[in-house]
Amino acid sequence: MTAPVSDSAPAREPAGPKSPRKLSALAGLLPFMRPYRRYLALATVMLVFSSAAMLVVPIAFRDLIDKGFVANATRGDINGHFLALGALALFWALATAARYYFVSWIGERVTADLRSAVYRRMLQQAPAYFETTRTGEVLSRLTGDTTLVQTVVGSSVSMGLRSFLQFVGGLVMLGVTSPRLFAITIVLLAAVVVPLVAIGRAVRRVSRDAQDRIADTSAVAGEILNAVPTVQAFTQEGAESARYDRTVESGFAAAIRRTRLRALMTAAVIGGVFGAIVFVLWLGAHAVAAGSMSAGQLASFVIYAVLTAGGVGVIAEVWGDVMRAAGATERLVELLNAECAIQPPAQPLRLPDSLQARVEFRHLGFRYPSRPDVLALDDIQLDIREGETVAVVGPSGAGKTTLFQLLLRFHDASHGAILFNGVDLRDLDPAELRSRIGIVPQDAVIFSADASANIRYGNPAASDEEVRAAARTARADEFIERLPDGYQTFLGERGLRLSGGQRQRLAIARAILKNPPLLLLDEATSALDAESEQHVQRGLEAAMVGRTTLVIAHRLATVQRADRIVVMDAGRIVEIGTPAELIANGGLYARLASLQLMA
């Protein structure tokens, strides 16, 4: 038994080819940070204040050593120096706390806005988008990648800027304290930094690979966890665990490659910088012994050297996080920039308010983008009048479901047109078109909510009584009332606490509550037993009164009361008529009917 998806199958990138990670990718965060300019300004001011206080500390220590630790120093001099040092430390602490708060607030706010924007964008995509994009990968980007962005925006960038100011300020003060030792320090630092550039490029390359492997792991887990009953029914738990283990190990290997390079870079930075500082301090100790430098100057030079080295170490550590965030931002921006295949026109037409709908298919042809060589629908000519009930039947693959998808404008016709109340669907806003259509799919979708909320999904503004009335029409109230908390009973993820027939009746109640001019029934009673089917059929008949209805059916017994039956085969309409006429014609419908009677 093969796994549902080959473990060698690569995850699809939702938009565009992979590209080498660049720091400029972080520019994609600017639109999300722009509304919070005031907080950014406050964070910047606090950053400057805290960095300035930190750079003044060595000067305070210099004065304390040269003027306070001398034989003729008075008690007042000593107390004054220590009070000044304590006040400086308090100011430094307050400025740092304020900087931390503002930066963390920005990070959390930007991440929340980014998650919401990506999620909204995904909800706008046509269903065809998710035929080639795994939802697990999208979820990985919504969680893992946004967390990386939050870490960098809310922490690492602030630490990096603080360390950069610490590094630059420390270098300046080193030059002021001892120009000779400063010049030697600069030469040594240049010798250390140059090799790190090559290591940084390698880190950038492996970081994106590590994040892609994490996305693959999430995609596999999401796929299999949604199919646990099937996996267990075919006893494939071991095979699926092994497949997941392979993706985990692939992600682990990529993460270790990234970690190894980052560790090498960190060791090179810290070892090289501190080695240079120790050498310079050795020279400084000889200068103090020779009398060309005071002890306070050497002490302040030591502190500035430590601050400078510490700044470089933090920058090296933060740089890896920043580059990972650049890759995460790049991946999130890919989702944000994904264009929906179905776009509303620049000036959409409006549909008149009507409780009925007329649908016309004019020489309709369609090819799926993923199968451009196969004609899914071929020259469909059909006029469905107001209030008419039309059933569409035919063998699997005849194009029945494709017809529904085009009616909902999940795809646009390759040629020909569909008219809704005389208006071409391409001239309508898809949202307005879909607001006039109710659908009961073959596989009913139940959300993780209570029964009332699931029915109210068809009309969020409906009252409790309207919800109950829709449930009664769909013959769903009888089993809802028997649930532990009635209409407020939580139904579990995907409605797992309900039977298939109960889920279907909830979906029918949802469509009835929407009260649309056009009702699409895609095997709406397929999951029901004979008794429930009779109850629901009566409810559907009540809902269809005065309303245009299009029904897909495989069981021909469910469409005997249709005004017309359209028979499709291989994407074409081969017969149209009443059940009696089609039986008398002896065509495909008659053959299907005889096969079902024999069954």
C-alpha positions as CSV (number, residue, x, y, z in Angstrom):
1,M,0.0,0.0,0.0
2,T,1.6,3.3,-1.0
3,A,1.5,6.4,1.1
4,P,-1.1,9.0,0.1
5,V,1.7,11.4,-1.1
6,S,5.2,10.3,-2.0
7,D,7.7,11.4,0.6
8,S,9.9,12.5,-2.3
9,A,7.3,14.9,-3.7
10,P,8.4,18.5,-3.1
11,A,6.2,21.1,-1.5
12,R,5.0,23.6,-4.0
13,E,5.9,27.2,-3.5
14,P,2.7,29.2,-3.6
15,A,4.1,32.0,-5.7
16,G,7.2,32.3,-7.7
17,P,10.4,30.4,-7.7
18,K,12.8,30.2,-4.8
19,S,15.3,32.9,-4.7
20,P,18.4,33.5,-2.5
21,R,17.5,35.2,0.7
22,K,18.2,38.9,0.8
23,L,18.1,41.3,3.7
24,S,15.9,43.5,1.5
25,A,13.1,41.0,1.9
26,L,12.5,42.6,5.3
27,A,11.2,45.6,3.4
28,G,8.0,43.6,3.1
29,L,7.3,44.4,6.7
30,L,7.3,48.2,6.2
31,P,3.6,48.4,5.3
32,F,2.8,46.7,8.6
33,M,5.1,48.9,10.7
34,R,4.1,52.2,9.1
35,P,0.9,52.6,11.1
36,Y,2.8,52.5,14.3
37,R,5.4,55.2,13.6
38,R,4.8,56.8,17.0
39,Y,5.8,53.6,18.9
40,L,8.8,53.3,16.6
41,A,9.8,56.8,17.4
42,L,9.5,56.2,21.1
43,A,11.4,53.0,20.9
44,T,14.2,54.8,18.9
45,V,14.4,57.6,21.5
46,M,14.6,55.1,24.3
47,L,17.2,53.1,22.4
48,V,19.4,56.2,22.0
49,F,19.0,57.1,25.6
50,S,19.9,53.7,26.9
51,S,22.9,53.4,24.5
52,A,24.2,56.8,25.5
53,A,23.9,56.0,29.2
54,M,25.8,52.8,28.6
55,L,28.6,54.6,26.8
56,V,28.9,57.2,29.6
57,V,29.5,54.5,32.2
58,P,33.2,53.9,31.4
59,I,33.8,57.7,31.7
60,A,32.2,57.6,35.1
61,F,34.4,54.7,36.1
62,R,37.5,56.6,34.7
63,D,36.7,59.7,36.9
64,L,36.0,57.4,39.9
65,I,39.3,55.7,39.6
66,D,41.4,58.8,38.8
67,K,39.7,61.2,41.3
68,G,38.0,59.0,43.8
69,F,40.5,56.3,44.5
70,V,43.4,58.7,45.4
71,A,44.9,59.4,48.8
72,N,43.7,63.0,49.0
73,A,40.1,62.4,47.9
74,T,37.5,63.8,50.4
75,R,34.4,61.9,51.6
76,G,32.2,64.3,49.5
77,D,34.2,63.6,46.3
78,I,33.8,59.9,46.8
79,N,30.1,60.1,47.6
80,G,29.5,62.4,44.7
81,H,31.1,60.0,42.2
82,F,29.2,57.0,43.5
83,L,25.9,59.0,43.5
84,A,26.5,60.0,39.9
85,L,27.2,56.4,39.0
86,G,24.0,55.2,40.7
87,A,21.9,57.9,39.0
88,L,23.4,56.9,35.7
89,A,22.6,53.2,36.3
90,L,19.0,54.1,37.2
91,F,18.5,56.2,34.1
92,W,20.0,53.4,32.0
93,A,17.7,50.8,33.6
94,L,14.5,52.9,33.0
95,A,15.4,53.7,29.4
96,T,16.2,50.1,28.7
97,A,12.9,48.9,30.2
98,A,10.9,51.5,28.1
99,R,12.8,50.4,25.0
100,Y,12.0,46.8,25.7
101,Y,8.2,47.6,26.2
102,F,7.8,49.6,23.0
103,V,9.8,47.3,20.8
104,S,8.0,44.2,22.2
105,W,4.6,45.9,21.6
106,I,5.6,46.7,18.0
107,G,6.7,43.1,17.4
108,E,3.5,41.6,18.8
109,R,1.3,44.1,16.9
110,V,3.1,43.7,13.5
111,T,3.0,39.9,13.8
112,A,-0.7,39.9,14.6
113,D,-1.5,42.2,11.6
114,L,0.8,40.1,9.4
115,R,-1.0,36.8,10.4
116,S,-4.4,38.4,9.8
117,A,-3.4,39.8,6.4
118,V,-2.0,36.5,5.1
119,Y,-5.1,34.6,6.4
120,R,-7.4,37.0,4.7
121,R,-5.4,36.7,1.5
122,M,-5.7,32.9,1.6
123,L,-9.4,33.1,2.1
124,Q,-9.6,35.1,-1.1
125,Q,-7.9,32.5,-3.2
126,A,-9.9,30.4,-5.6
127,P,-10.2,26.7,-4.7
128,A,-7.9,25.9,-7.6
129,Y,-5.0,27.5,-5.6
130,F,-5.2,24.8,-3.0
131,E,-5.1,22.0,-5.6
132,T,-1.4,22.7,-5.8
133,T,-0.6,24.4,-2.5
134,R,-0.7,22.2,0.6
135,T,-2.6,23.7,3.5
136,G,0.0,22.4,6.0
137,E,2.6,24.5,4.3
138,V,0.4,27.6,4.6
139,L,-0.2,26.8,8.3
140,S,3.5,26.5,8.8
141,R,4.0,30.0,7.4
142,L,1.2,31.4,9.5
143,T,2.7,30.0,12.7
144,G,6.5,29.3,12.4
145,D,7.4,32.1,10.0
146,T,5.4,34.7,11.7
147,T,6.9,33.6,15.0
148,L,10.4,34.2,13.5
149,V,9.3,37.7,12.4
150,Q,7.9,38.4,15.8
151,T,11.2,37.4,17.5
152,V,13.2,39.6,15.2
153,V,10.9,42.7,15.1
154,G,10.1,42.5,18.8
155,S,13.6,41.6,20.1
156,S,16.5,40.8,17.8
157,V,16.3,44.1,15.8
158,S,16.3,46.1,19.0
159,M,19.2,44.1,20.4
160,G,21.0,44.4,17.1
161,L,20.6,48.2,16.9
162,R,21.6,48.6,20.5
163,S,24.7,46.5,19.9
164,F,25.5,48.4,16.7
165,L,25.3,51.7,18.6
166,Q,27.3,50.1,21.4
167,F,29.9,48.9,18.8
168,V,30.2,52.3,17.0
169,G,30.1,54.3,20.2
170,G,32.7,52.1,21.7
171,L,35.0,52.4,18.8
172,V,34.6,56.2,18.9
173,M,35.4,56.3,22.6
174,L,38.3,53.9,22.1
175,G,39.7,56.4,19.6
176,V,39.2,59.3,22.1
177,T,40.7,57.4,25.0
178,S,43.9,56.2,23.1
179,P,44.3,56.8,19.4
180,R,47.3,54.5,19.2
181,L,45.6,51.5,20.7
182,F,42.5,52.3,18.7
183,A,44.4,52.2,15.4
184,I,45.8,48.8,16.3
185,T,42.4,47.5,17.3
186,I,40.8,48.6,14.0
187,V,43.5,46.7,12.0
188,L,42.9,43.5,14.0
189,L,39.1,43.8,13.7
190,A,39.3,44.1,9.9
191,A,41.3,40.9,9.8
192,V,38.6,39.2,11.8
193,V,35.5,40.5,9.9
194,V,36.5,39.7,6.3
195,P,36.4,35.8,6.7
196,L,33.0,36.1,8.4
197,V,31.4,37.5,5.2
198,A,31.8,34.1,3.5
199,I,30.3,32.3,6.6
200,G,27.3,34.7,6.6
201,R,26.5,33.8,3.0
202,A,26.5,30.1,3.8
203,V,24.2,30.7,6.7
204,R,21.7,32.5,4.5
205,R,21.7,29.6,2.0
206,V,21.0,26.9,4.5
207,S,18.5,28.9,6.6
208,R,15.8,28.9,4.0
209,D,16.3,25.2,3.3
210,A,15.7,24.5,7.0
211,Q,12.5,26.5,7.0
212,D,11.3,24.8,3.9
213,R,11.8,21.4,5.5
214,I,9.8,22.5,8.5
215,A,7.0,23.5,6.2
216,D,7.2,20.0,4.6
217,T,6.8,18.4,8.0
218,S,3.7,20.5,8.8
219,A,2.2,19.7,5.4
220,V,2.6,15.9,5.9
221,A,1.3,16.0,9.5
222,G,-1.7,18.1,8.4
223,E,-2.6,15.8,5.6
224,I,-2.4,12.6,7.6
225,L,-4.1,13.9,10.8
226,N,-7.1,14.8,8.6
227,A,-7.2,11.2,7.3
228,V,-6.6,9.2,10.5
229,P,-9.6,6.9,10.1
230,T,-8.4,6.0,6.6
231,V,-4.9,5.4,7.7
232,Q,-6.0,3.2,10.5
233,A,-8.5,1.3,8.3
234,F,-5.7,0.4,6.0
235,T,-3.3,-0.3,8.9
236,Q,-0.8,2.3,7.5
237,E,0.1,3.8,10.9
238,G,3.6,2.5,10.7
239,A,4.2,3.6,7.1
240,E,2.9,7.1,7.8
241,S,4.9,7.4,11.0
242,A,8.0,6.4,9.0
243,R,7.2,8.9,6.3
244,Y,6.7,11.7,8.9
245,D,10.0,10.6,10.6
246,R,11.8,11.0,7.3
247,T,10.5,14.6,6.9
248,V,11.4,15.3,10.6
249,E,14.9,13.9,10.1
250,S,15.3,16.0,6.9
251,G,14.3,19.1,8.8
252,F,16.7,18.2,11.6
253,A,19.6,17.7,9.3
254,A,18.9,21.1,7.6
255,A,18.6,22.8,11.0
256,I,21.9,21.2,12.2
257,R,23.7,22.5,9.1
258,R,22.4,25.9,9.8
259,T,23.3,25.6,13.5
260,R,26.8,24.4,12.7
261,L,27.5,27.3,10.5
262,R,26.0,29.8,13.0
263,A,28.1,28.3,15.8
264,L,31.2,28.5,13.6
265,M,30.4,32.2,12.9
266,T,29.8,33.0,16.5
267,A,33.0,31.3,17.6
268,A,35.0,33.1,15.0
269,V,33.5,36.5,16.0
270,I,34.0,36.1,19.7
271,G,37.4,34.4,19.5
272,G,38.7,36.8,16.9
273,V,37.4,40.0,18.6
274,F,38.4,39.1,22.1
275,G,41.8,37.9,20.9
276,A,42.3,41.3,19.3
277,I,41.1,43.1,22.5
278,V,43.4,41.0,24.7
279,F,46.4,41.8,22.6
280,V,45.5,45.6,22.7
281,L,45.1,45.4,26.4
282,W,48.5,43.9,26.7
283,L,49.9,46.9,24.9
284,G,47.9,49.2,27.2
285,A,49.3,47.5,30.4
286,H,52.8,48.3,29.2
287,A,51.7,51.9,28.5
288,V,50.5,52.3,32.1
289,A,53.7,50.8,33.4
290,A,55.6,53.3,31.3
291,G,53.5,56.2,32.6
292,S,52.1,57.3,29.2
293,M,48.6,56.3,30.3
294,S,46.7,56.6,33.6
295,A,45.0,53.7,35.3
296,G,41.6,55.3,34.9
297,Q,42.2,55.7,31.1
298,L,43.2,52.0,30.9
299,A,40.1,51.0,32.9
300,S,37.8,53.0,30.6
301,F,39.6,51.6,27.6
302,V,39.1,48.1,28.9
303,I,35.3,48.7,29.5
304,Y,34.9,50.3,26.0
305,A,36.8,47.3,24.5
306,V,34.5,44.9,26.3
307,L,31.4,46.8,25.2
308,T,32.7,46.9,21.6
309,A,33.5,43.2,21.6
310,G,30.2,42.4,23.2
311,G,28.4,44.4,20.6
312,V,30.1,42.5,17.8
313,G,29.2,39.2,19.5
314,V,25.5,40.1,19.8
315,I,25.4,41.4,16.2
316,A,26.8,38.1,15.0
317,E,24.2,36.2,16.9
318,V,21.4,38.6,15.9
319,W,22.4,38.6,12.3
320,G,21.5,34.9,11.9
321,D,18.1,35.6,13.4
322,V,17.7,38.6,11.0
323,M,18.5,36.5,8.0
324,R,16.1,33.8,9.1
325,A,13.4,36.4,9.5
326,A,14.3,37.8,6.0
327,G,13.6,34.3,4.6
328,A,10.4,34.0,6.7
329,T,9.2,37.5,5.5
330,E,10.0,36.5,1.9
331,R,7.8,33.4,2.3
332,L,5.0,35.3,3.9
333,V,5.1,38.0,1.2
334,E,4.8,35.3,-1.4
335,L,1.5,34.4,0.1
336,L,0.4,38.0,0.4
337,N,1.3,38.6,-3.3
338,A,-0.4,35.5,-4.5
339,E,-2.9,36.7,-7.1
340,C,-6.4,35.2,-7.1
341,A,-7.2,33.6,-10.4
342,I,-10.8,35.0,-10.1
343,Q,-10.9,38.8,-9.9
344,P,-14.0,41.1,-9.8
345,P,-14.3,43.5,-12.7
346,A,-13.2,47.1,-12.2
347,Q,-16.9,48.2,-12.3
348,P,-19.0,45.2,-11.4
349,L,-22.7,45.2,-12.4
350,R,-25.4,44.8,-9.8
351,L,-28.0,42.1,-9.7
352,P,-31.6,43.1,-9.1
353,D,-33.2,41.8,-5.9
354,S,-35.1,38.7,-6.8
355,L,-36.3,35.5,-5.1
356,Q,-35.8,33.6,-8.4
357,A,-32.9,33.1,-10.7
358,R,-32.5,32.3,-14.4
359,V,-29.3,30.6,-15.5
360,E,-28.2,30.4,-19.1
361,F,-25.2,28.4,-20.4
362,R,-24.2,29.6,-23.8
363,H,-21.7,27.4,-25.8
364,L,-19.8,26.8,-22.5
365,G,-16.4,25.2,-22.7
366,F,-13.9,24.7,-20.0
367,R,-10.4,23.2,-19.4
368,Y,-8.8,22.9,-16.0
369,P,-5.6,24.9,-15.8
370,S,-3.8,21.8,-14.4
371,R,-5.2,19.7,-17.3
372,P,-5.1,22.1,-20.3
373,D,-5.3,19.2,-22.9
374,V,-8.6,17.8,-21.5
375,L,-11.9,19.5,-22.4
376,A,-13.9,19.1,-19.1
377,L,-17.0,20.8,-20.6
378,D,-17.7,21.0,-24.3
379,D,-20.3,23.4,-25.9
380,I,-22.8,23.3,-23.1
381,Q,-26.1,24.9,-24.2
382,L,-28.8,25.1,-21.4
383,D,-31.4,27.6,-20.3
384,I,-32.8,27.1,-16.8
385,R,-35.9,29.1,-16.2
386,E,-37.1,30.9,-13.0
387,G,-38.5,28.5,-10.5
388,E,-37.5,25.4,-12.5
389,T,-35.9,22.3,-11.0
390,V,-33.3,20.8,-13.2
391,A,-31.5,17.6,-12.4
392,V,-28.0,16.8,-13.9
393,V,-27.1,13.1,-14.1
394,G,-24.4,11.1,-15.8
395,P,-21.5,8.8,-15.1
396,S,-18.5,9.9,-13.0
397,G,-16.3,12.4,-14.8
398,A,-19.1,13.6,-17.0
399,G,-18.6,17.3,-15.9
400,K,-21.5,17.7,-13.4
401,T,-19.5,19.1,-10.5
402,T,-17.5,21.2,-12.9
403,L,-20.7,22.9,-13.9
404,F,-21.4,23.8,-10.3
405,Q,-17.9,25.2,-9.8
406,L,-18.3,27.4,-12.9
407,L,-21.7,28.6,-11.6
408,L,-20.1,29.6,-8.3
409,R,-17.3,31.2,-10.3
410,F,-14.5,29.2,-8.7
411,H,-13.2,29.1,-12.3
412,D,-13.9,31.2,-15.4
413,A,-15.1,29.5,-18.6
414,S,-12.4,28.9,-21.3
415,H,-15.0,29.9,-23.9
416,G,-18.7,30.7,-24.0
417,A,-20.5,32.3,-21.1
418,I,-22.8,31.7,-18.1
419,L,-25.6,34.3,-17.5
420,F,-27.3,34.8,-14.1
421,N,-30.5,36.8,-14.5
422,G,-29.2,38.0,-17.8
423,V,-25.8,39.2,-16.5
424,D,-22.5,37.5,-17.5
425,L,-20.8,36.1,-14.4
426,R,-17.6,37.8,-15.4
427,D,-19.3,41.1,-15.0
428,L,-20.3,40.4,-11.4
429,D,-18.4,40.7,-8.2
430,P,-18.0,37.0,-7.1
431,A,-19.1,37.8,-3.6
432,E,-22.4,39.2,-4.8
433,L,-22.9,36.3,-7.1
434,R,-22.3,33.7,-4.4
435,S,-24.6,35.6,-2.0
436,R,-27.4,34.6,-4.4
437,I,-26.5,30.9,-4.4
438,G,-27.0,28.3,-1.7
439,I,-25.2,25.0,-2.0
440,V,-25.5,21.6,-0.2
441,P,-22.3,19.7,-1.1
442,Q,-22.0,15.9,-1.2
443,D,-19.4,16.1,1.6
444,A,-21.0,18.3,4.2
445,V,-18.6,20.7,6.0
446,I,-19.3,21.1,9.7
447,F,-17.3,23.6,11.7
448,S,-15.9,23.2,15.2
449,A,-18.8,25.1,16.8
450,D,-22.3,24.3,18.1
451,A,-25.2,23.2,16.0
452,S,-26.8,26.7,16.1
453,A,-23.6,28.4,14.8
454,N,-23.3,25.8,12.0
455,I,-26.7,26.5,10.7
456,R,-26.4,30.3,11.2
457,Y,-23.4,30.2,8.9
458,G,-25.9,30.5,6.1
459,N,-27.2,33.8,7.5
460,P,-25.2,35.2,10.4
461,A,-28.0,37.8,11.1
462,A,-30.7,35.1,11.5
463,S,-32.6,34.9,14.8
464,D,-32.8,31.8,16.9
465,E,-36.3,31.1,15.7
466,E,-35.2,31.4,12.1
467,V,-32.4,28.9,12.8
468,R,-34.9,26.5,14.4
469,A,-37.3,26.9,11.5
470,A,-34.6,26.0,9.0
471,A,-33.6,23.0,11.1
472,R,-37.3,21.9,11.2
473,T,-37.6,22.2,7.4
474,A,-34.4,20.1,6.9
475,R,-35.7,17.6,9.4
476,A,-32.6,18.3,11.6
477,D,-34.4,19.6,14.7
478,E,-35.4,16.1,15.9
479,F,-31.8,14.9,16.3
480,I,-30.5,18.4,17.5
481,E,-33.0,18.4,20.3
482,R,-31.7,15.0,21.5
483,L,-28.1,16.3,21.8
484,P,-26.8,17.0,25.3
485,D,-27.2,20.8,25.1
486,G,-29.5,21.0,22.1
487,Y,-28.7,23.7,19.6
488,Q,-25.7,24.8,21.9
489,T,-24.0,21.4,21.7
490,F,-20.4,21.5,20.5
491,L,-20.2,19.2,17.5
492,G,-16.5,18.5,17.5
493,E,-13.9,19.0,14.8
494,R,-15.5,18.5,11.3
495,G,-18.7,17.4,13.1
496,L,-17.2,14.0,14.2
497,R,-19.9,13.7,16.9
498,L,-22.6,13.4,14.2
499,S,-23.4,10.7,11.7
500,G,-23.1,11.4,8.0
501,G,-26.8,11.8,7.6
502,Q,-27.0,14.3,10.5
503,R,-24.1,16.4,9.0
504,Q,-25.9,16.4,5.7
505,R,-29.2,17.7,7.3
506,L,-27.3,20.4,9.1
507,A,-25.8,21.5,5.7
508,I,-29.3,21.5,4.2
509,A,-30.6,23.7,7.0
510,R,-27.7,26.1,6.5
511,A,-28.6,26.4,2.8
512,I,-32.3,26.9,3.6
513,L,-31.5,29.6,6.1
514,K,-29.6,31.5,3.4
515,N,-32.8,31.7,1.4
516,P,-31.0,32.1,-2.0
517,P,-32.7,32.6,-5.4
518,L,-30.6,29.6,-6.8
519,L,-30.2,26.4,-4.9
520,L,-27.4,23.9,-5.9
521,L,-27.8,20.3,-4.5
522,D,-24.8,18.1,-5.1
523,E,-26.0,14.7,-4.0
524,A,-27.6,16.3,-1.0
525,T,-29.3,13.1,0.2
526,S,-26.5,10.7,-0.7
527,A,-25.4,10.1,2.9
528,L,-28.9,9.4,4.3
529,D,-30.7,6.2,5.0
530,A,-34.0,5.6,3.2
531,E,-36.2,7.0,6.0
532,S,-34.1,10.1,6.6
533,E,-33.9,10.6,2.8
534,Q,-37.7,10.8,2.6
535,H,-37.8,13.4,5.5
536,V,-35.1,15.5,3.9
537,Q,-36.6,15.2,0.5
538,R,-39.8,16.7,1.7
539,G,-37.8,19.5,3.4
540,L,-35.9,20.2,0.2
541,E,-39.1,20.2,-1.8
542,A,-40.5,22.9,0.5
543,A,-37.3,24.9,0.2
544,M,-37.4,24.6,-3.6
545,V,-40.9,26.1,-4.1
546,G,-40.6,29.3,-6.2
547,R,-36.9,28.9,-6.3
548,T,-34.6,27.8,-9.1
549,T,-32.9,24.5,-8.2
550,L,-30.1,22.6,-9.9
551,V,-29.6,19.1,-8.6
552,I,-26.7,16.7,-9.2
553,A,-27.7,13.1,-8.6
554,H,-26.4,9.6,-9.1
555,R,-29.4,7.9,-7.6
556,L,-32.0,8.5,-10.2
557,A,-34.8,7.8,-7.8
558,T,-34.1,11.2,-6.2
559,V,-34.7,13.3,-9.3
560,Q,-38.0,11.8,-10.5
561,R,-39.9,15.0,-9.6
562,A,-37.5,17.3,-11.5
563,D,-39.0,19.5,-14.3
564,R,-36.2,18.4,-16.6
565,I,-33.3,16.0,-16.5
566,V,-30.1,16.9,-18.2
567,V,-27.9,13.9,-19.0
568,M,-24.2,14.5,-19.4
569,D,-21.4,12.3,-20.7
570,A,-17.7,13.2,-21.3
571,G,-18.3,16.9,-20.8
572,R,-21.3,17.2,-23.2
573,I,-25.1,17.2,-22.8
574,V,-26.3,14.1,-24.6
575,E,-30.0,14.1,-23.5
576,I,-32.6,16.5,-22.0
577,G,-36.2,15.6,-21.0
578,T,-38.5,14.3,-18.4
579,P,-37.8,10.9,-16.8
580,A,-40.5,9.2,-18.9
581,E,-39.3,10.8,-22.1
582,L,-35.7,9.7,-21.4
583,I,-36.7,6.2,-20.6
584,A,-38.7,6.0,-23.8
585,N,-35.7,7.3,-25.8
586,G,-33.6,4.3,-24.7
587,G,-30.4,6.4,-24.4
588,L,-27.8,6.8,-21.7
589,Y,-30.4,7.7,-19.0
590,A,-32.3,4.6,-19.8
591,R,-29.2,2.5,-19.6
592,L,-28.2,4.1,-16.2
593,A,-31.7,3.5,-14.9
594,S,-31.7,-0.1,-15.9
595,L,-28.3,-0.7,-14.2
596,Q,-29.6,0.8,-11.0
597,L,-32.8,-1.2,-11.1
598,M,-30.7,-4.4,-11.6
599,A,-28.5,-3.4,-8.7
